[in-house]
Amino acid sequence: MDTVNLKQKFTQFSDHWNPRILGEVNDCCLSAVKFQGDFVWHHHENEDELFLVVKGTLRMKFRDREAVVREGEFIIVPHGVEHCPTADEEVHVVLIEPKSTLNTGNLVNERTVAQLQRI
């Protein structure tokens, strides 16, 4: 039962779109990830996702609109909703999602991370 310093955790990696496990709560993972540029359009059949912006600004694209998520804000993307995370400049995000969640959802491609590292 130690405290976790998010700023320190984000200094431990520099790559983008590769979530790292910070901890687990019940059946959910808390992950740290850095975004820059566009991800891929995808959805999750069964899992909702929470994106908490720790640093920077995230643009969450939906097919019919776009949401801007600033530092200290979060957005919940319900399961089944197609979305594409985008960051014009590097953004630090904490993800809260079920352990079963694949980062690319219904797609498997070069950005799919099948086994997350713990930091």
Phi, psi and omega per residue, in radians:
M1 nan 1.192 3.116
D2 -1.786 2.697 3.047
T3 -1.316 2.727 3.132
V4 -2.085 2.207 3.101
N5 -1.686 1.906 -3.062
L6 -1.109 -0.725 3.127
K7 -1.014 -0.758 -3.138
Q8 -1.143 -0.729 3.139
K9 -1.079 -0.693 -3.125
F10 -1.225 -0.309 3.071
T11 -1.364 -0.191 -3.056
Q12 -1.437 -0.096 3.111
F13 -2.641 2.774 -3.098
S14 -2.241 -0.190 -3.099
D15 -1.345 2.864 -3.098
H16 -1.914 2.635 3.035
W17 1.158 0.413 -3.126
N18 -2.198 1.544 -3.067
P19 -1.077 2.530 3.044
R20 -2.087 2.390 -3.135
I21 -1.311 2.185 3.052
L22 -1.629 -0.581 -3.101
G23 3.123 3.081 -3.139
E24 -2.296 2.464 3.072
V25 -2.291 2.044 -3.074
N26 0.904 -2.122 -3.122
D27 -1.768 0.402 -3.117
C28 -2.074 2.622 3.033
C29 -1.804 2.480 2.907
L30 -1.854 2.111 -3.066
S31 -2.189 2.579 3.027
A32 -1.786 2.377 3.131
V33 -2.621 2.541 3.043
K34 -1.871 2.340 3.113
F35 -1.979 2.509 2.914
Q36 -2.761 2.296 -3.062
G37 1.503 -2.787 3.138
D38 -1.707 2.504 3.003
F39 -1.560 -2.422 3.104
V40 -2.187 2.610 3.018
W41 -1.193 2.274 3.139
H42 -2.837 3.010 3.001
H43 -2.549 2.924 3.118
H44 -2.078 2.131 -3.086
E45 -1.034 -0.748 -2.971
N46 -2.124 -0.172 -3.004
E47 -1.973 2.343 2.936
D48 -1.474 2.704 3.109
E49 -2.289 2.447 3.030
L50 -1.967 2.226 3.100
F51 -1.942 1.930 3.117
L52 -1.842 2.041 -3.105
V53 -1.468 2.081 -3.138
V54 -1.621 -0.625 -3.127
K55 -2.617 2.330 3.088
G56 1.653 -2.836 -3.114
T57 -2.338 2.252 3.119
L58 -1.839 2.384 2.961
R59 -1.905 2.094 3.101
M60 -1.765 1.935 -3.141
K61 -1.510 2.368 2.977
F62 -2.107 2.856 -3.081
R63 -1.105 -0.472 -3.076
D64 -1.934 -0.042 -3.106
R65 -2.981 3.141 3.089
E66 -2.386 2.426 3.080
A67 -1.977 2.363 3.080
V68 -1.754 2.196 -3.103
V69 -2.073 1.996 -3.063
R70 -1.697 2.952 3.114
E71 -0.860 2.278 3.141
G72 1.498 0.015 3.130
E73 -1.980 2.841 3.043
F74 -2.439 2.853 3.062
I75 -2.372 2.474 3.056
I76 -1.885 2.166 3.079
V77 -1.781 1.983 -3.134
P78 -1.184 2.671 3.102
H79 -1.016 2.560 3.128
G80 1.502 -0.175 -3.103
V81 -1.606 2.112 3.120
E82 -1.241 2.358 -3.086
H83 -2.640 2.835 3.129
C84 -2.518 1.787 3.077
P85 -1.155 2.433 -3.106
T86 -2.479 2.474 3.093
A87 -2.452 2.057 3.118
D88 -1.163 -0.626 3.044
E89 -2.230 2.831 -3.071
E90 -0.948 2.349 3.103
V91 -2.259 2.471 3.116
H92 -1.812 2.228 -3.022
V93 -2.284 2.460 2.923
V94 -1.813 2.197 3.095
L95 -1.749 2.418 3.003
I96 -2.183 2.037 -3.055
E97 -2.763 2.782 3.100
P98 -0.999 2.599 -3.131
K99 -0.989 -0.484 -3.081
S100 -1.340 -0.125 -3.015
T101 -1.238 2.195 3.022
L102 -1.579 2.312 -3.013
N103 -1.020 -0.510 3.135
T104 -1.741 0.195 3.040
G105 0.981 -2.049 -3.061
N106 -1.390 -0.008 3.135
L107 -1.929 2.653 2.947
V108 -2.236 2.051 -3.128
N109 -2.635 -2.883 -3.079
E110 -1.134 -0.279 3.122
R111 -1.658 -0.050 3.135
T112 -1.223 2.275 3.069
V113 -1.984 1.794 -3.047
A114 -1.355 -0.606 -3.102
Q115 -2.170 1.933 -3.132
L116 -1.401 2.502 3.042
Q117 -1.485 2.629 3.035
R118 -1.739 2.334 3.060
I119 -2.081 nan nan
